[in-house]
Amino acid sequence: MIHLIVHLVREIRFCRPVFLRWMYPVERYIKVSKEYTKNQYRPEASIVERYVAKEAIKFFLEYINTATPVGVPQSRHDSTIKGRGTQGFNVVTMGLHQLSQAHLYILKNTTGVIPYIDAHKRHVIDTHPKMNKMRLLQGHNRTFINWFRETIFAYDSSLKTLRLLVVGPNLNVPTWKGYDINHYYFYTKSHDANSSVQNSGISVDGHSDHFCSAFDNNLIQASMPYYGVITNIWELDYSEFRVHVFKCLWVNGNAGVRQDKIGFTLVNLQKVGYNDDPFIMAVQARQVFYVQDPCDSRWSVVLQGRTTCIDDHIDGSTLDVSEMPAFSQQMPFINEED
């Protein structure tokens, strides 16, 4: 049996994980086909007839998107594309500081607000020409919301969406403990503590400004993945529309994230950072799982999550088995003769 394990490693390296090549989906589909049999004397013809009828209905639905289908079951995963709260609904009155953090993040990630962000940065530079870039960035984050409000109210021709944004969200914030979006099921960390599964791990690719120290004047803009866990799920109410955000506990990218020689990404969930920027929009979230490293319990291996359904661009021949990213970027070389 010990020798078998050596061959299993090589098999995974060549053929990828087992779920990409097993036969269970085919067996399940055979069960569905057997249910098409209504004429015991001609079972094959009965299966073909019902299969063609089902395919014809799906074909017509592509051209009648606004119609309500009759006799075709609705997928329970359709609503997870736009997002919906699922568990633990509550309404909480939030403090101004936390609400301003979430509001500022939404403004920075709204396309129509970007020109105002650039204009305010130029305004801060002109007001404080001798201040270093890190202090200028901090001043921009601290004063942008008030400056943006005064600027929008000064122009009557501003878009309605911008005028709603400058008013800000309601202090009474609906919260959730479970939220489905992007074909992922997300839970808060507190909900995960009472569950046998893990759904609070999260990752997002972010563009950020980096400085070596408080006195560093050389701004470096970089894109990097951030890892963390969800602590709260908020639904910010802007009167005529709502924006869902995740409040997260982020791992420090410098001290808490590393990559081993095989290519696995490891994180130390105790190395927390970025407390001034804990929010992301729910639509930006990507689910990950953390598995404790058997060699060092302080570190956890990051595994990419799988979505709950098949995307449209995936070949139907794969049935309900979707592609999953490799666990590591580099697999060790294995001698073919072993």
N, C-alpha and C positions, 0 to 999 in steps of 0.2 A: 504493500500500500504506500510506503514511503516513496518508492520509485514512481508510482502512478502520479503523485503530486508534481514531480518534475515535468512529466509530460503534459499535465494540465496547464501549467504555466505557459509552455510553448504553444499549446492549442489556443489559449486565449490570445496570445500575441499574434498569431496568424489569422484566427477566425473571428476575433473580437469577442465581447461577452456573450454568454449563452443565450440571453433573451433576444438577440438579433437573429438567431438561426434555429430557434426551437419550433416545434410543430403544434404546440397547443392552440394557437390562433386558427390553424387549418382545421383542427379537430372540432373546435367550437363552431366554425362556419359550416362544417358538415352537419352538425346538429341542426343549425338553422335551415339548411337545405332539406333535411329530412322532414321538417315541419311543413314544408311546401306540399308534401304528398297528400292529396285529397282523393285520388283515385288509386286504390290498391292494385287494380289490374294493369294500369299504365303509370307506374311511379315516376319513371324518367320524364315522360311527357308532361306530367303534372308539375314537376319541379321546374322544367324549362318554361312552361306557360306562366307560372307565377313569378319566376325570376325576370322574364321579359316585361311583364306588367309593372313590376317594381322599378326596373330600369327606365321604362317609358315615363313613369310618374316623376322620377328624379330629373329626367331630361327636360320635361316640360316646366318643372319648378324653376329651372335656371332662367327661363324666359318670363316667368310670372312671379317675380320676387315679392310683390306686394300682396299676392293672394294667400289665403289661409288654406294650407293643405288639408285634405280629408283622407283619413286612413293611413297617413304617414306619421310615425311617432316623432316627436320633437326631441332633439338632443338636449340632455340636461347640462351640457357643457357650453351651449351657445351663449348663455348669459355671462359666462366667465370672461368673455372677450372684453366687454365694456366695464365689467366689475359690479359686484353686489356684496353687501354685507350679509353674513350668514349666521353668526352666533354672538351672544353677549351684548345686545344693544343697550345703550345707556346714554343719557344726556348729562354732561358735566360742564360746569362754569369754569372756564380756563382763565389763568392769569394773563396779564397783558404781555409779559416778557416771552412766555412760550408761544403765545398766539402771534406775536410779532415775528418770531423766528420762522414759524411756518408760513406766514404771510409773505415775508421777504423772499423765501425760497420759491414760492409760487410766482411772484413777480419776476424773479430772475429767470424763470423757465417758461415765461410767456412771450411768444414771438413779438407781439405788438408792443411790449414794454422794452425790448432790447435797445431801440434808438434812444429812449429816455435814460437808460442805464449808461450808455456811452456819453450822453450829454452831461449827466451828473458827474461822471468821473472827470470830464474836462473842467467842469465848474469847480470841483474840489481842488484840482491841480492849480487852477488860476487863483483860487482863494488862498492856498497855502503853497506857494512855489518852492519854499525851502524844506518842506517836510519830505522825509524819505517815503519810498513807495509802500512799505508795509503800513506805515501810519496813515497814508492816504487811502489805502484799501479799507482799513478799519473805520476811518471817517466816512467813507462812502457807504459802508454797510450800516453805520449808525444813523446817518441823516437822510438816506435815500427815500424812505417811506414818506416822511413829512414833505420833502422837496417835491416828490412825485405828486402828492396830493395837491399842493399849491399850484403846480404847473398845470395839471389837468383841469382844475376848477377855473383857472384863468382863461381857458379857451373853451368857448361854447360849442365848437365844432368837433370836440373829441368824441371818439366812438363810445357807444353805450357800455360796451364791455369794460373799457378802461375806466369809465366813471364808476362802475360798480366795484371794480378792483380797488380804487383809491379809497372808497368808503371803508373797506376792510370787512373781514368776516364777523359773523355774530359771535358774541362771547359764549353763548350756550352752544357747545359743540357736541353733536352726536358722536358717540364712540362705539367701536365694535371690538370683539375678541377674535372674530374670524372674518376673513374677506377673500373672495374669489375674483381673480383677474388674470389676464394673459394666460389662461388655461392652467393656473396654479391655485392651490389652496393654501392661504396664508393664515397662521394663527399668531397670537401674541406669545411672548415668552412665558407669561404667567399661565396661559391656557395650556401650553406645551408641558408645563410641570405636572399637570393632572392627566396627561395623555400618554399613551404608549407609543405614539409616533412623533416625529419631529417636523414641524412646519413653520418654525419661526426664523430659520436661517435665511439670510437675504444677501444679495450682492447687486451692485450697480456700478456701471462704468461712468466715472465722473471726470470732468475737466476742471482743474483747480489751479490756483496760483500758489507757488511754493517759495519760501524764503529760508535761508540758512539760519538767520537770527533776527532779532528785533531791529538791529541796526543795518541789516543787509539791504542794499539798494538794487540788487540784481534780481529782478522778477523772473521766475521760471514757470512757464505754463506747461502743464503735462496732463496726460490722460492716463488714468490707472484704475484698476478695479478696487472697490471698497467692499469689505466684508463686515457683517454684523448680525444682530438679532433684533426682531421687532419687539418693542415694548408697548406701543400704543398704536391704535388705528383711529384716525380722526376723519370726520366728514365736515369740512369747512363750508359754511353756508354764506354765499354771497348774494342772497335775496333771490335772484332769478336763475342761479346755477350753483352747483356744488362741486367741490374738488376734494378728492380723497387723498390723504397723505399718511405715510407711515413714519412714526417716530421710532428711531433706531438707536441702539447702543453699538457704536462703530469700533472696530479694532484699529488700533494705531498702525498705519501703513509702514512706518519705519521700524518700530520695535516689536510689532505683533504679527507680522506677515513675513514668511520666508518660503523658499522653494528648495527641496532637498535634491540630491544628486540624481535621483531617478526622474524627477520632474513633478512630483506631487507638491501641491500648494498647501502649506500648513499655516494655521493661525493660532495665536494665543488669545483666547477670549477674555483673559484677565487684563490684557494690555489695551485699555480703553483710551480713545482719543476723539478729537473733533466734537467736543461737547457744545461748541457754539453753533454747530450746523448739524443737528440730529435728524432733520426731516428730508424725505424724498417724496415725490409724487408716486402714487400707487402704480400708475401705468409704466413707470421706469423700472419696477422691481423685477428681479430675477431670483428664483428660489435656489438655494444651495443647502447641503446637509453637512453637518460636522460629525466626523467619526474620530473618537479619541485615538491618538497615536499610541500603539502598544509599546513603543520604545521610550516614550516620554509623555507622561500623563498631562503635562502642562500644555501640550500642543494637540491640535485637532486637524485631521486631514479634510480638505474641502472637496466635496463631491457635487457635481452639477445635478440639479433636479430635473425630473422628467415632467413634461406637460401631461394634462389629463386627457388629451385627445390628439388626433392626427391633423396637421395643418393641410391646407388645400394643395400646397406644392409637393407634398410627399406622394410618391407613387402608391397607388392603391394596391399593388401586388404585395406590399408589406403588411397588409391587413391592419391590425391594431398595434403593431410593434413599430414605434417611432425610433429614429436614430438618437442615440445618447452620446454626448461627448466622452472621449476617453478619460479614464481616471488620471492618467499621468501623461506628460508630454514626451517622455523618453522612456522606452522600455529597455531593460538591460539585455545585452546580446546573449543569446542562448545557442550553445553549440548544437548543430543539427545531429551530431552523432550520439548525443545523450539519450 
